[in-house]
Amino acid sequence: MAVLWALLCPLALAQTPEARQTADQAVQDWVKGKYKLSTAEMQNPREALLHFLKFQQSVLADKMDPEQGKFLAAQNAREYYVYPLEGSVKGTVQVEVQQVSGRWVAHSVHTSLQNVGIPSWLKAPIFSWLFTLLTAVVLLGLLFPTPIRRGFVRAWKIALSPPYRVVFWTTQVILYGGFVLGLSVAYQDLEFARELQGYLNSNLSSTGIQQFVGTGVLSLATAITLWNFISGAVLTTFLPGLLLGVPAVLFNLFRFLVLGLGLSPALIPTSHFVPHIPVMVLELQGYVFVASFAMVTVVRIFKEGFGKAMKDYPLSLLVALVFLMLGNWYEAIELLYLVPRG
């Protein structure tokens, strides 16, 4: 759900000199390793996790030049500054400073690598038009008697057939339940949820999705769908599902719990959350169906044989692609036109 990073964009206001000095010092301290976990923090799991989320140490940097830093934005007694990573690793370090009792202190340091997920050449118009054509082929294929329609219908018939419907719906309930649990837990621990959201946003920006925002709906929908299908449906759901199904369910249960925390209405204004509901329903079902079908396939292996069950397993990716296409086309429109700005 690539809208995560865009839902709570800080407002671009004037910077404060004292805040800039604090940010410059914080980035230098980060390079020197002064924000590493202390022994006292390691004894408290919650504090240790909060510290990890605030002061991300995923990238080793030999030095940082504070003079290269730029003011990014300001909001609610917080200011954000960004510094380029120097050396072989390309990317940025974002520092958040907060005013507490009249003085500025470092609140978090996050790293974002430069476009390590989605290649920039995907912005070429040819790929957007190819994706648009693929979408049209898939949707028309669902409307008329084609292999696409037969595969889509067969996958649902298998999943909802009497011998397997309990396994299918149980998995659906468990995974959606994890997401709803995350939405609810955020209300109980707002501090943890906010820090997790910030950590997710920094990781999401590393995928390179932001570079597609200014290129229009077609390009943005192409990038989001490619990333979600390959990383979300294939690599982290379909392939783990080959290992008797359970790893796909466990991984997605954890992922949905985390996404629920980051997308909770406790953190996001209603004006941002409501337009995003269709994305949550459609996109999550893309992953949930593959994981649920993986469990159905495991049961089918014992009842109908390995070959017959595994032959139908790839049909789950067809169903996922349909849901992701619908959800991500809408998400691209939502990002550019429906989410209120500033």
JOBELJO-V202598 format. One record per pair of residues at least 24 apart in sequence whose ideal C-beta (glycine too) atoms are under 6 Angstrom apart, sorted by the first residue. I is the first residue (numbers start at 0). GAP is how many residues later the second one is. D is the distance in Angstrom with one decimal. If there is no record, write none. Layout:
BEGIN
i,gap,d
I,GAP,D
I,GAP,D
END
This chain:
BEGIN
i,gap,d
0,278,5.8
0,282,5.9
1,207,4.8
1,222,5.0
2,273,5.7
2,328,5.9
2,332,5.6
3,196,6.0
3,200,5.7
3,258,6.0
4,196,4.5
4,199,5.0
4,200,5.8
5,329,5.7
6,261,5.3
6,265,4.6
9,63,3.7
9,65,4.0
9,70,5.9
10,64,5.2
10,331,5.6
11,61,4.9
12,61,4.0
14,56,4.1
14,64,6.0
17,86,5.1
18,60,4.3
18,78,5.0
18,85,4.8
21,75,4.7
21,82,4.1
22,58,4.1
22,72,4.4
22,74,5.0
23,42,3.6
25,69,5.1
25,80,3.6
26,37,5.0
26,56,5.2
26,66,5.8
26,68,5.4
29,79,4.6
30,30,5.3
30,33,5.0
49,145,5.7
52,142,4.1
52,143,5.8
52,146,4.4
53,54,4.2
53,141,5.7
54,54,5.0
55,54,4.9
55,55,5.5
57,53,5.8
58,30,5.6
58,52,4.5
60,24,5.7
61,25,5.9
89,24,4.0
109,92,3.6
111,90,5.2
111,93,4.3
111,94,4.9
112,93,4.3
114,93,3.3
115,90,5.4
116,90,3.3
116,91,5.5
117,89,5.6
117,90,4.3
117,105,5.1
117,109,5.4
121,101,5.8
122,92,5.3
122,96,5.6
126,95,5.8
127,90,3.8
127,91,4.8
127,94,5.1
130,91,4.1
134,190,5.4
150,164,5.0
150,167,5.0
151,166,5.9
154,160,3.9
154,164,5.1
157,154,6.0
158,134,5.9
158,137,5.6
163,132,4.5
163,135,5.9
166,128,5.2
166,129,5.5
166,132,5.5
167,124,4.9
167,128,5.3
170,121,4.0
170,124,5.0
171,116,5.7
171,120,5.3
174,77,5.6
174,78,6.0
174,81,5.7
174,113,4.8
177,75,4.5
177,78,4.2
177,79,4.6
178,77,4.0
178,81,4.4
181,75,4.4
181,78,2.1
181,79,4.4
182,77,4.5
182,81,4.6
185,75,5.0
185,78,3.4
185,80,4.2
186,79,4.6
192,68,4.9
192,74,5.8
195,65,5.3
195,66,5.8
196,65,4.4
196,70,5.9
199,62,4.9
216,115,4.7
216,116,5.8
219,112,4.1
220,107,5.4
220,108,4.9
220,111,3.9
223,104,4.3
223,107,5.9
224,99,5.5
224,100,5.9
224,103,4.3
227,96,5.2
228,95,5.5
231,55,5.6
232,53,5.9
232,57,5.7
232,87,4.3
236,50,5.3
236,53,4.5
236,54,5.5
237,52,5.4
237,79,5.9
240,53,3.0
243,54,5.3
244,49,3.9
244,50,4.3
244,53,4.3
247,43,4.4
247,46,4.8
248,42,5.1
251,35,5.6
251,39,5.0
270,69,5.0
271,67,5.8
274,59,5.2
274,63,4.4
277,52,5.5
278,48,5.2
278,52,4.7
281,41,5.1
281,44,5.2
281,45,3.1
282,44,4.1
284,38,4.9
285,34,4.1
285,37,3.8
285,38,4.4
288,30,5.0
288,31,5.9
289,26,4.5
289,30,5.1
END
